[in-house]
Amino acid sequence: MDVKERIFQQILVLSHKQEEQRKRRHDQLLAEISQLAPGCESCKNLSLTELHVIQSIGQGGHLNVTAISQKIGVTKSAISKITTKLMQKGLIERYQLHDNQKEVYFRLSGQGETVFSIHERHHRKIGDEWKSFLGRYAEEELGFLHRLLQDALEMADQKQRDE
């Protein structure tokens, strides 16, 4: 097996392990949300994308469907559906600016703020784990890794546009 094939096989194994870990962390996050927001029945079955929309809105600014779409890399139609669901669940609210009644923006409700703070804590923990892991590599190795990941993301974006 040549080196490219070995690397590809490692990427597949890593991808599967990351998917399993993502599922476990998602389940843990939902359990913590249920524990800390016991009155929020609709919080018990949030998807990862719904959580990322909540995170985007919670990070501030006047965000509309287009801005959220660009921020998390999901289509505007998907964001529109997700924001509708999140409003029905009572986690976000829509509003308009006084000087622009045409554009609709979103903000978190009280329960949405609770979900946001729990999700942010989880993101910080994951970020700290990755930074610690990456600490074993030299600056030039990290530069190469950054370039590799950037190229892989561009390839994924191109494939998504082609589909």
C-alpha positions in Angstrom: 0.0 0.0 0.0 1.5 3.3 -1.0 1.7 6.3 1.3 -1.3 8.1 -0.2 -3.5 5.1 0.3 -2.3 4.7 3.9 -3.1 8.4 4.6 -6.5 8.0 3.0 -7.2 5.0 5.2 -6.2 6.9 8.2 -8.5 9.8 7.2 -11.4 7.4 6.9 -10.7 5.9 10.4 -10.3 9.3 11.9 -13.5 10.5 10.3 -15.4 7.5 11.7 -14.0 8.0 15.2 -14.8 11.8 15.0 -18.3 11.0 14.0 -18.7 8.6 17.0 -17.2 11.2 19.4 -19.4 13.9 18.0 -22.5 11.8 18.7 -21.4 11.1 22.2 -20.6 14.7 22.9 -24.0 15.7 21.4 -25.8 13.3 23.7 -23.8 14.6 26.7 -24.6 18.2 25.7 -28.3 17.4 25.4 -28.3 15.6 28.8 -26.6 18.6 30.4 -29.1 21.0 28.8 -32.0 18.8 30.1 -30.5 18.9 33.6 -29.9 22.7 33.6 -33.0 23.7 31.8 -35.6 21.1 33.1 -38.6 23.2 31.9 -37.4 23.2 28.3 -38.9 20.1 26.7 -38.0 21.3 23.2 -34.3 21.5 24.3 -34.1 17.7 24.6 -33.9 17.0 20.9 -31.8 19.8 19.4 -29.8 18.9 16.3 -26.1 19.9 16.0 -27.1 22.4 13.3 -29.8 23.9 15.5 -27.2 24.3 18.3 -24.8 26.0 15.9 -27.5 28.4 14.8 -28.1 29.2 18.5 -24.4 29.7 19.0 -24.2 32.1 16.0 -27.1 34.2 17.2 -25.7 34.1 20.8 -22.3 35.4 19.7 -24.1 38.7 19.0 -24.7 41.2 16.3 -27.7 41.7 14.1 -27.9 38.3 12.3 -30.4 37.5 9.6 -30.8 34.3 7.7 -28.1 35.3 5.2 -25.6 36.2 7.9 -26.2 32.9 9.8 -25.9 30.9 6.6 -22.6 32.5 5.7 -21.3 32.1 9.3 -21.9 28.4 9.6 -21.8 27.3 6.0 -25.4 26.0 5.6 -27.8 27.1 2.9 -30.2 30.0 3.4 -33.2 27.7 2.9 -31.9 25.3 5.6 -31.3 28.3 8.0 -34.8 29.6 7.3 -36.3 26.2 8.3 -34.1 25.9 11.4 -34.9 29.4 12.6 -38.6 28.7 12.2 -38.2 25.5 14.3 -36.2 27.3 16.9 -38.8 30.0 17.2 -41.5 27.4 17.6 -39.4 25.8 20.4 -39.1 29.2 22.1 -35.4 29.4 21.8 -35.0 32.4 19.5 -37.1 35.5 18.7 -37.3 37.5 15.6 -37.1 41.3 15.5 -36.7 44.2 13.1 -34.7 47.4 13.5 -36.7 50.7 13.8 -35.0 52.1 10.7 -35.3 48.9 8.6 -38.6 47.2 8.8 -37.8 45.0 5.8 -35.0 42.9 7.3 -35.7 40.3 10.0 -33.0 39.5 12.6 -32.8 37.0 15.4 -32.0 37.0 19.1 -32.0 34.4 21.8 -34.9 34.0 24.3 -34.1 33.3 27.9 -34.1 29.5 27.3 -32.0 30.1 24.2 -29.4 32.0 26.4 -29.2 29.0 28.7 -28.6 26.6 25.8 -26.1 29.0 24.3 -24.0 29.2 27.5 -23.9 25.4 28.0 -22.9 24.9 24.3 -20.2 27.6 24.6 -18.8 25.8 27.6 -18.6 22.6 25.6 -17.0 24.4 22.7 -14.3 25.9 24.9 -13.5 22.4 26.4 -13.2 20.9 22.9 -11.0 23.9 21.8 -8.8 23.5 24.8 -8.4 19.8 24.1 -7.4 20.5 20.5 -5.0 23.3 21.4 -3.3 21.0 23.9 -3.0 18.2 21.3 -1.6 20.6 18.7 1.0 21.9 21.2 3.1 18.9 20.5 4.0 20.1 17.0 6.5 22.7 15.8 5.3 25.9 14.2 6.4 24.8 10.7 4.4 21.5 11.1 1.4 23.5 12.2 1.8 25.8 9.1 1.7 22.7 6.8 -1.3 21.3 8.7 -3.1 24.6 8.3 -2.4 24.7 4.6 -3.5 21.0 4.2 -6.8 21.6 6.1 -7.5 24.8 4.2 -7.0 23.0 0.9 -9.3 20.1 2.1 -12.0 22.6 3.1 -11.8 24.3 -0.3 -12.1 20.9 -1.9 -15.2 20.1 0.2 -16.7 23.5 -0.6 -16.2 22.9 -4.3 -17.7 19.4 -4.2 -20.7 20.9 -2.3 -21.2 23.6 -5.0 -20.9 21.0 -7.7 -23.6 18.8 -6.3 
